[in-house]
């Protein structure tokens, strides 16, 4: 199967090679990094390990691994998962490699899925492929409940913010990207923390990049330790997506090309906010003993109805505008 990938790569893009970027966080990766590196398929030509300011022996274990494909890049201080991935992307671009993959160093990304991620990018079918652990029926049983539900919430918000309505499992960082799309992106603008996969999709949509989900097996219980705090991460990434949503509308539908969905979103949000504000004010007045006029109640209802309709129409226009980006 690896030979088949090599033939596909050679036909699709001469001299195409693949690079897997294994990103390391600050601690506890030293126990799993060797297992992760040992599982990377032989068709991968180069492996970059980005040590993001780890305080353990991760770097030493990478240096002593004994694989000529492996290159270690060290951040003297911890910059965040997104910054580590961007460092790997930049290093790959310096060598003009065509397919750039990202794997975590905690052995939670099944190397057997790597070929499926690389293939559509190497063939030129898509610009960016990402693993989706929710396709399989194992996700609910294998993924911890809080992380599964948090992922579901963020996936829905990411659909709205990014315009990729066909993409799910937004928190999956197991990806493959083409050199051409990485050269177009302003990598320094991408969020440096845990919200990097979400923000990446927002930036990709502005460039009309073709993105595809690839089924992937969820891997848990291999000794990994997550540093993600759901209570902190969900509000932070949600705010990141709100800002990304408005940035994408401005960049894609106002500056680069005009689309009337901007008006639908504007009217929808305005009417919904006015309806909610007026409705809350009326409830407060009623609790204080004041009478509520029928006209005001009707106005609140109309504002909320029209606001929701305008917003849904805007979402539908957005879905239609991006339906071919898969």
N, C-alpha and C positions, 0 to 999 in steps of 0.2 A: 504493500500500500504506500509506503514511503517513496518507492521508486515512481509510482504513479503520480504522486504530488510533484516530484522533481520534473517529470515530463510535462505536466500541466504548467508548471512555472516556466519552464524553458520555452514552451510554445506561446504562452500568453505574453510574457515579457522577457526578452533576452537578458541573461545574466541576473535574473531575479534571484534574490536570496531572502531568507527569513531571519528575523532577529526576535528572540524572546527576551523580554525585559522582566526580570524577577525583582520585585520591589520589596525591600526589607524595612520593617518598622523598628522602633527603638530597642525592643527587648523580646526575649523568648523565641526568636526565630532561629537561634543557633541550634536548637534541637531538631528542627525540621528542614533546614536549608539543604543539607546533603541529600535527604530523601527527595526533595523537590527537584534539585539539579539532576539527580540520577534518573529521574523519570522523564526528563525532556527527550523527545524523540530524536533519532539520529539525523533526520532530514533538516533539522535546525542548524544553520551554519554558524550563528554567533549568539552568545548569551551575555547579556549585560545584567549584572547584579548591582542595584543601587542601594547602598547601605545608608539609610537615612538617620545618621547620628546614633546608631545603636550603641548601647553601653555594655553589651555582652561580647562573646567571642565569635559573633557572626562573621565578621570580616576575615578573621584568621581561618575559619573553616572554609570560607570561599577560596582564599588564596591557596590553601592546601588541598583543594578538591582534586586537582590533577586532570582537568579537562582543558585542552588548549582553546576550546571555543569560549571559555568563560573570561569575562573582563569585569573587574570590580571598579565601581565608581563610588567614592565616599563623600557624603555630606558631613562636614565637621560638626554641624549642629542640626538638630531635627527640624525639618522644614514642612513636613506633612506628606501624606500619601500622594496627593496630587502633584506636589513639587517633585517628588521622587520619580514619578512616571514621566513628567515633562523632561526631567534631566535625561532619562533613558531615551525619550523620543529625540531630543536634540543630538545625543550621541549617535543614534542610528542614522539621522539625517546627515551627519558629518561624513559618514561612510557611504552615503548614497544607496542605502539598502531599500528594497521596494516593499516588503511586507514586514510590518513591525507589530509584534504581539506583546501582550502584557499578561504576566502571571504573578500571583502573589507568592511569597516565599514560605507560606505556612502549609503547603501541601493540600490546600483545599480546592485546587483547580485540577481536575482530572486531565493529565497529559494526553490521554487517549482522545480527548475532544479537540485537541489542538489542530489536527489535520482538517477537521470539518470547519473550523474557524478560518483557517488559512485559505482553503480552496476557493471560495467565491471571491475573495479579495485578489488572489493571484490571477484568477481568470479575468478580472476586470468587471465582474458582474456587480459588485458593490464596492463602496469606498471604505466601509467600516462594518465589521461583523462583531457581534457580542454574544456571549453565552447567556442563555435563559434557562434558569434552573426550575422555573415554574411550569414548563411544558410537560414534565413528567409527573406521574401520579405519586412519586416518592416525596415531592417537595413538602407536603403538609406533614408527613410522618418524620422526615429527617431534619428539616429546618426548625430551630427553636421557635416556639409560638410567637414570642414577642418580636423576634426578628422577622418572622414571616409577615405578621400583621403590619409592622413598621414598613417593610418593603412594599407591601400592597398599597399603603397610603402614599408613599413617596413615588411609586410607579405611576399612580394616577395623576399626581401633581406634575410629574415629569412629562407625561403625555401632553398635558395642557401647555406647560412651559416650553417644551421643545418642538411641538408640532409633529412628533413621530408617534402618531396614535396607534401604530401597529407594533410598537416596541413595549415590552414589559420587563420585569426584573431589572429595574433601573439601577440597582445597587451592585449589579454584577460588574466586576472589574476585569473579567477575563475577556480580552478583546483582541482583534486584529485590525490594523489600519494600513491603508496604502500610503506610500511615500508622497504621492501627489496631494492627497488631502491634508497630510501633516504639514507640507510646505505652504499650503494656503492659510492654515489656521495661525492666528496670533497666539502661540502657546503660552506666552507670558501673561495673557489675560485670563487663562483658565484657573479656576479655583484651586488652591494648593492643598485643601484639606480633604476630608472624607466625601464631600459633595462633588468631587472631581468628575466621576462618571456621569452625573446628572448635568453638570455644567458643560461637559464635553458634548453631549447631545444637543444642547442649545446652540453651541457654536457651530456644530456640524450642520444644523438645519439652515442657518444663515447662508451657508455655502451650498445649499441644496445637495448635500452629500447623501448618497444612497446607503441606507443602514438596514441590516438584516439581523434578526434574532436567530441563533443556532441552538437547538436543544442541547442541554448539558446536564450531566448527572450531579446532583447535590452531594457534596462531600463534607461530612461533619464527624466529630468524634475521633480525629486522628491525632489528638494532642494539641490542637490549636488553642490559642487564648485570644479572644476578641477584646480589643480595647475600645470598642464602640459602646457608648452609653446612650441607649435609646432615648431617654428623657431629654438629653442635650442635643443629640444629632438631629432628631426629627424637626424641632423648631428651627434649628440653624439652617438645615438644608431647605426647609420650606420657605424661609425668608430668602435664601439664595435663589430659589426657583421663581419666586415672585419678581425679584429684580431681573432675573434672566428672561422671564416672560415679556416684560415691557421692553427690555433691551432688544429682544428678538423682533418684536412687532415694529419697533422703530427702524432697526437696521434692515430688515427684510421687506417690510410692507410700506415703508415710508421713504427711506433714503435710497435703497437700491432699486426698488420697483414698487409702484403704488398698487394697493389692493383695498377695495371698499370694506373688507372685514374689519379694518381699523375703526371705521365709524360704528359698526355694529357692536364691537367690543366696548367702545367709548360710551355709546348710548346705553348699552346693557349695564355696565358697571355704574354709570351715573344714576340711572333710574333705580337700580337695586339699592344703592347706598342711600338715595333720597327716601325711598320707600321704607327702608329699615329705620333710618333716622326719624322720620315722621311717625312711624308706627311706635317706636320706643317712646317718643315724646308723648304720644296720645295715651299710652299705657300708664306712664308716670302721672300724667294729669288726671287720669281716671282713678288711680290709686289715691290721689290727693283729694278726691271728692268732686272734681269738676266733671261736667257733662261732656260727652263725646258726640260730636255732630256726625250725622250719617254721611254728609258730603266728604268729611275728612277720611272716614273709614273707606269709602269708595275710592278716594284718591290714593290711599295707601295700597289698596288691593290692585288698582290699575298700574301703579308704578312697579310693584313687585312682579305682576304678570308680564308687563311689557319688558321689564328689565331682564327677566329670565328668558323670554323669547328672543330678544336681541342677542343675549349671550349665547344661547344655543345655536342660533343662526350663524354667529361668528365662528363658533367651534366647528360647525358643519362646513363653512367656507374654508377654514383652516385644514380640515381633513381632506377636502377635495383638492386643495392646492398642493398638498404633500403626499397624495396617494401613490404617486409614481416613484417616491424616494424609498424603494425597498428592493 
